Every structure is written in C-alpha cells, then in structure tokens.
Amino acid sequence: MAAYLFSIENTGAAQVLLLSSLVLTGLGFYLHPLLKGYLYTWMILTAAGLALLYPQPFVSYRGYPLSQLIIPLLQFIMFGMGSSMTVKDFAGVIKMPKGVFIGLGCQLTIMPLSGLLIAQWSGLPTEIAAGIILVGCSPSGVASNVISFLARANLALSITITAVSTLLAPLTTPLLMSWLAGSYIEINVWDMVWSILKLVLFPIAGGLLFNQLLHDRAQWLQRVMPTASMLVIALVIVLITASGRDNLLDIGGWLVIVVLFHNLLGYSLGFWAARLFGLDERDSRTIALEVGLQNGGMAGGLAKEMGKLASLGLAPAVFSVLQNITGSILASFWHKNPPPAKRNRPARFHY
C-alpha cells in the first residue's frame, strides 16, 4: 500500500508511510526466526529506498560533499576483510587448485564479457552503460562468502577465490576495463591501478598485518567487524544512490532489469561452466556465487575516484542491492536442497 501511494503521489506523507513500512518490515524480519537470515538483504533495500526518498541529507552537510566519505568507508570494509583473513585462506590454491583456477577463469571472463554485451544491448547512456562493464570487471565481494555458507556451498573455496581475485584486482580490473570499456569512457590504466591499490590492497594488507600481530588481543574486532561492515556497506549504498538519484529515477526501471539480468546470468553461466569442467554440485554452487556476486562497493569507489559517481556509479549501486536479494533467495533454496553426496564420475575435461 505504501509503495502504491508513493508511486502515484510523491508527497511527504507517502514518503513517511513507505519508509515506516520498510523499517517495520525489517523489525518483523528480525523477530521472525525463518526470516531473520534476510535481515541484511532488507537493510540494503531500505538503505537504497531511504536515499531515493530523502537524498539531500546524504548529499552534503554544511557544504561538505558526503560522497567524499565513500572511499574511507570502503577502505574500512577492506581493512575488516583483511583482519578476518589469514595466510591459510590462500592455501586453498594449493589444496583445491582445480576449483580455484576454474573459479578465477569464470570470474575473469563471464561477468566482464557479459557486461560488455549487455551494455551494448541496453541502449543506456554511455557512462551508465560503462558502469555495467565496471561491475563485471570487479572481483567477487565478501557477500559471496556469507551466501556460500548459507547455501551449503564450499566455504573454503569461496574464501580462497574471493581473496585471490581481490588481490589480483589492481591488475585485472584496469586491464579489462581498458579493453572492454575503452570505447565507452576514458580509462587511465595506471590511475585505476593506483586507485585499487589505495582502495583494496593496502587496507587488506593492513588488516592481515593487524590480525597477525594482534590476533589474540583483537578477537573482539572479528566479532564486531561483520556487523560493522554490513552497516557501512548500507551507508555506502545510501551515499552512491543519493548522489545519482536524478539519473536513477530517469532510467531506474530499465537499469534494474538490465543489472538483474547480468546478476542472474552470472549465477547461471558460473554454475554450468563449473559443471562442464567436471566440478561437483557443491563446488559448482560456489563458483556460481563467486561469479554472480561482485564487489559493487569497489566498483562504486572507482567511479567516485574517476569523478563519475552519479553516472558510472549507478550500476554498481543497483547491483549491490539486487545481488543481496537474489543471493539470499538462492542461498535459501540451496540450503533447503543440499547437494548430493560426492560420486566418482569422469570429468568432461581432463587436466
């Protein structure tokens, strides 16, 4: 009812009613044992709705552009990711080389190439379409690890692919963007490399070092960081959405459809590519999630660094919202339908 009122009359009363409905629904999710697992998804959706309804408080404060907070907030998230990691997370490359290399191969081909094709087909303005490619060229996000756990996928494989793809991002993302999006938007490869180093690699390295040096004395941080990271991600989505609100309202419906198709294509092609290369059901689910769930936050941060947050940053913001919804639904389905026990069957391709 609130959504209907807002759609036909964007008045203050309708806005308050819609926002109240979102908050109360979130409270219901928290109190209901079967829906509690979807609370984070609903929180992300509420954050995006908040920015669309009341953008001005999230655009500037006393003349200070709040979009300037996006980079340090993302660095905080990456530091938290690093503080929860150990060197053992990279040992999966040795323990599960086939799954890791297939996952990375899918990650570096399916989403970038499908992003290019979708951008060409979409008919969206050039810089907004380039944002779809930017999402595809980004590494998998930490959400994939949470969703993999909920989906009864291979969590160790998920963590390893996320860690390795993130560490490779300073090289892979700029090169892929230069190759695929160079005709859409000017790409300075070295500037993008430096931006990703500042945004991703340095904070993760700091978190890893922090964990190594203060592991026994900083266990409280590992308990706090997951919740803090979720709140920060929601805030980043609010800031990006508020910054590009006008563009989003102009082409939002079509952009949502296009980005949703990109997301679902990642799940489908990732899963069936993994099956084609002989991975079992459990590992194939993991690859599907690693391919379909991208680091939209990093993509939005790069858009901010390039000074195009309100256009290039729109697709990453929409993708971040949608992937949490689709990922939660897929995790719930797979959780209720656990993968069959491993059977020895010949792989279609041999190594």
ZIJOSUL-V730535 format. One record per backbone hydrogen bond with DSSP energy under -0.5 kcal/mol. CO is the residue of the C=O (numbers start at 1). NH is the residue of the N-H. Records with the same first field share a line. If there is no record, write none. Layout:
# ZIJOSUL-V730535
CO=NH  NH
This chain:
# ZIJOSUL-V730535
1=5
2=6
3=7
4=8
5=9
9=11
11=15
12=16
13=17
14=18
15=19
16=20
17=21
18=22
19=23
20=24
21=25
22=26
23=27
24=28
25=29
26=30
27=31
28=32
31=33
32=35  36
35=38
36=39
38=42
39=43
40=44
41=45
42=46
43=47
44=48
45=49
46=50
47=51
48=52
49=53
50=54
55=58
56=59  60
59=66  67
61=64
63=65
64=61  66
65=68
66=69
67=70
68=72
69=73
70=74
71=75
72=76
73=77
74=78
75=79
76=80
77=81
78=82
79=83
80=84
81=84
82=85
86=89
87=90
88=91
90=93
91=94  95
92=96
94=97
96=100
97=101
98=102
99=103
100=104
101=105
102=106
103=107
104=108
105=109
106=109  110  111
109=113
110=114
111=115
112=116
113=117
114=118
115=119
116=120
117=121
118=122
119=123
125=129
126=130
127=131
128=132
129=132  133
130=134
131=135
132=136
133=137
135=138
139=295
141=144
142=145  146
143=147
144=148
145=149
146=150
147=151
148=153
149=152
153=155
154=158
155=159
156=160
157=161
158=162
159=163
160=164
161=165
162=166
163=167
164=168
165=169
166=169
168=171  172
169=173  174
171=175
172=176
173=177
174=178
175=179
176=180
177=181
181=184  185
186=188
187=189
188=192
189=193
190=194
191=195
192=196
193=197
194=198
195=199
196=200  201
197=202
200=204
201=205
202=206
203=207
204=208
205=209
206=210
207=211
208=212
209=213
210=214
211=215
214=218
215=218
218=221  222
219=223
220=224
221=225
222=226
224=228
225=229
226=230
227=231
228=232
229=233
230=234
231=235
232=236
233=237
234=238
235=239
236=240
237=241
238=242
239=243
240=244
242=245
244=248
245=249
246=250
247=251
248=252
251=255
252=256
253=257
254=258
255=259
256=260
257=261
258=262
259=263
260=264
261=265
262=266
263=267
264=268
265=269
266=270
267=271
268=272
269=273
270=274
271=275
272=276
273=277
274=279
275=278
280=284
281=285
282=154  286
283=287
284=288
285=289
286=290
287=291
288=292
289=293
292=294
293=141
294=296
295=299
296=300
297=301
298=302
299=303
300=304
301=305
302=306
303=308
304=307
308=311  312  313
311=314  315
312=316
313=317
314=318
315=319
316=320
317=321
318=322
319=323
320=324
321=325
322=326
323=327
324=328
325=329
326=330
327=331
328=332
329=333
330=334
331=335
332=336
333=337
343=345
